[in-house]
Amino acid sequence: MKAIICTVVMGLVTGFSAAALAQAPPPPVVEVAIDKLALTLIPAKNAAKLKVSTPGFADGADIPFEYTQFRDNKFPGLAWSKGPRGTRSYIVIMQDTDGRRNDEPILHWTMFNIPAKLTKLAPGLTAPPAGAMFGPNVVGLNHAYMGPRPRPGPKHRYRLQVFAMDIALPADATLTWDALKAAMAGHVLASGQVVGLGQADPSAPPPASPPASPPAPPK
């Protein structure tokens, strides 16, 4: 009986140790792309704030793997406080400021023309609510939620930002990131964010190796 108990205890200790070892280091002090964050580039009038949260994780906490590309790539849900008088729509932008692509934060997800009457997006959302549209991200236009997938190493900060707009944008499935930023400029009434920490999943299979190059023809 003692041997069985010892085995169980050792197993639990080993499991906890493995979980601890699986934790990536914290994010670097300096965010390499923080200066190009949407909240920074497109400030709200009078610096008005929205309170933003998600049921998926606490602000500043780790993002569960189910909300990342390593597992289910499930949208964690999002909620925010009501925008000021004059709000006609909301825009959501998700960026990784510890990664950089073309000298900007990695753009994971955008949604625009969220109706002003809505202040919540449900967990597991796969299509925009009526009237809203998916916008551009790093891999293309009109793209659905694309969760974190950082490389092994320190954790990355993923910023889910919400903007209360005094306009609704034209319904354009070909809207680019530059066009979206330009359309937002001067029209943000209030904004806010919730931040989650993403890390590489130690149990995820390694990425597929590229196919081997065919042998050179004989000369």
C-alpha positions in Angstrom: 0.0 0.0 0.0 2.8 2.4 0.9 4.5 1.6 -2.4 1.3 2.5 -4.3 0.9 5.8 -2.4 4.6 6.7 -3.0 4.1 5.9 -6.7 1.0 8.2 -6.9 2.7 11.0 -5.0 5.8 10.8 -7.2 3.7 10.8 -10.3 1.9 14.0 -9.1 5.2 15.7 -8.2 6.6 14.8 -11.6 3.5 16.1 -13.3 3.7 19.4 -11.4 7.4 19.7 -12.2 6.8 19.0 -15.9 4.1 21.7 -15.9 6.4 24.2 -14.2 9.2 23.4 -16.7 6.8 23.9 -19.5 6.2 27.5 -18.6 8.0 29.9 -20.9 9.9 32.8 -19.6 8.0 36.1 -19.1 7.8 38.5 -22.0 10.8 40.8 -22.5 10.7 44.2 -20.8 10.8 46.0 -24.1 8.0 45.3 -26.6 9.6 45.5 -30.0 6.5 46.8 -31.8 4.7 48.8 -29.1 5.2 52.0 -30.9 3.1 50.7 -33.8 0.2 49.4 -31.6 -3.2 50.5 -32.9 -4.0 52.2 -29.6 -0.9 54.3 -29.9 -1.3 55.2 -33.6 -5.0 55.9 -33.5 -5.7 57.6 -30.1 -9.2 58.3 -28.8 -10.6 61.8 -28.7 -10.0 63.3 -25.2 -8.2 60.0 -24.3 -11.6 58.4 -23.4 -11.4 54.8 -22.2 -13.4 51.6 -22.6 -13.2 48.8 -20.1 -12.4 45.6 -21.9 -12.4 42.0 -20.6 -12.6 38.4 -21.8 -14.1 35.3 -20.1 -11.1 33.4 -21.5 -8.4 34.7 -19.2 -7.7 37.5 -16.8 -6.0 40.7 -18.0 -2.2 40.1 -18.0 -2.6 36.3 -17.5 -1.7 33.4 -19.7 -3.9 32.6 -22.7 -5.1 28.9 -22.4 -3.9 26.8 -25.3 -7.5 26.2 -26.5 -7.6 29.8 -27.7 -4.4 29.4 -29.7 -3.5 27.9 -33.0 -1.7 25.1 -31.1 -5.1 23.6 -30.1 -8.6 24.6 -31.1 -8.0 28.2 -32.2 -11.2 29.1 -30.4 -12.2 32.7 -29.9 -12.1 33.4 -26.2 -15.0 35.9 -26.2 -14.8 39.7 -25.5 -16.8 42.3 -23.7 -16.4 46.1 -23.2 -18.1 49.0 -21.6 -20.6 51.1 -23.7 -19.1 53.7 -25.9 -19.7 57.5 -25.4 -22.7 59.3 -26.9 -22.3 59.3 -30.7 -20.8 55.8 -31.0 -22.0 54.3 -34.2 -19.9 51.1 -34.4 -17.0 49.3 -32.7 -13.8 47.9 -34.2 -11.7 45.1 -32.6 -8.0 44.7 -33.3 -5.7 41.9 -32.0 -2.0 42.5 -32.2 1.2 40.7 -30.9 3.6 43.5 -29.8 6.4 41.1 -29.0 6.5 40.0 -32.6 7.0 42.1 -35.6 6.2 41.7 -39.3 7.1 44.5 -41.8 8.1 46.6 -38.9 4.7 46.4 -37.2 3.1 44.3 -34.5 1.9 41.0 -35.9 -1.8 41.5 -36.8 -3.8 38.5 -35.7 -7.4 39.6 -36.1 -9.7 42.6 -36.9 -13.4 43.0 -37.0 -15.2 46.3 -38.0 -18.7 47.7 -38.1 -19.7 45.9 -34.9 -23.2 47.5 -34.2 -23.2 50.2 -31.5 -25.9 48.2 -29.6 -23.4 45.3 -29.0 -20.8 45.3 -26.3 -20.0 41.6 -26.3 -18.7 38.9 -28.6 -19.5 35.3 -27.5 -16.8 32.7 -26.9 -16.3 30.4 -29.8 -17.6 33.0 -32.3 -16.9 31.9 -35.9 -18.8 34.5 -37.9 -19.3 38.2 -37.4 -22.5 39.4 -35.9 -25.1 40.9 -38.3 -23.7 44.1 -39.8 -20.1 43.5 -38.9 -17.3 42.1 -41.0 -14.0 40.4 -40.5 -11.1 42.6 -41.6 -7.5 42.0 -42.6 -4.8 40.2 -40.7 -1.2 39.1 -41.3 -2.2 36.4 -43.7 -4.9 38.1 -45.8 -8.1 40.1 -46.0 -11.5 39.3 -44.5 -10.0 36.7 -42.2 -11.5 35.0 -39.1 -9.9 34.9 -35.7 -6.3 33.7 -35.7 -5.1 33.0 -32.2 -1.5 33.1 -30.9 1.2 30.8 -32.2 4.5 32.2 -30.9 7.8 30.5 -31.4 9.5 28.8 -28.4 11.0 31.3 -26.1 9.7 34.1 -23.9 5.9 34.7 -23.8 4.4 37.2 -26.1 1.8 39.9 -25.2 -1.4 39.7 -27.3 -3.5 42.9 -27.1 -7.2 42.7 -27.8 -8.2 46.3 -28.4 -11.7 47.8 -28.8 -12.4 51.1 -30.5 -15.7 53.0 -30.2 -16.2 54.8 -33.6 -18.3 57.8 -34.5 -18.7 56.3 -38.0 -19.5 53.0 -39.7 -17.1 52.0 -42.5 -18.2 50.9 -46.0 -18.8 47.1 -46.1 -15.6 46.2 -48.0 -14.2 42.6 -47.9 -11.1 43.9 -49.6 -10.2 46.4 -46.9 -6.5 46.4 -46.2 -4.7 47.1 -42.9 -3.4 50.5 -44.1 -6.9 51.4 -45.3 -8.5 50.4 -42.0 -6.0 52.6 -40.0 -6.6 55.5 -42.3 -10.4 55.2 -42.0 -10.2 55.1 -38.2 -8.0 58.2 -37.9 -9.9 61.0 -36.2 -13.0 58.9 -35.6 -12.2 57.0 -32.3 -14.4 58.2 -29.4 -13.0 55.8 -26.8 -10.7 52.7 -26.7 -9.4 50.1 -24.4 -7.7 46.7 -24.3 -7.2 43.4 -22.5 -3.8 41.7 -22.7 -3.1 38.0 -22.6 0.2 36.2 -22.6 0.8 33.5 -25.3 3.5 30.9 -25.3 4.6 27.9 -27.4 2.7 24.7 -26.5 5.3 22.2 -25.4 3.1 19.3 -26.4 2.4 20.6 -29.9 3.9 18.6 -32.8 6.8 20.3 -34.5 6.0 22.1 -37.7 6.2 20.0 -40.8 9.6 19.9 -42.5 9.7 21.4 -46.0 9.9 18.9 -48.8 13.3 17.8 -49.8 14.7 19.5 -52.9 14.9 17.1 -55.9 18.4 16.0 -56.8 20.2 18.1 -59.4 20.1 16.6 -62.9 23.4 15.0 -63.9 25.6 17.3 -66.0 
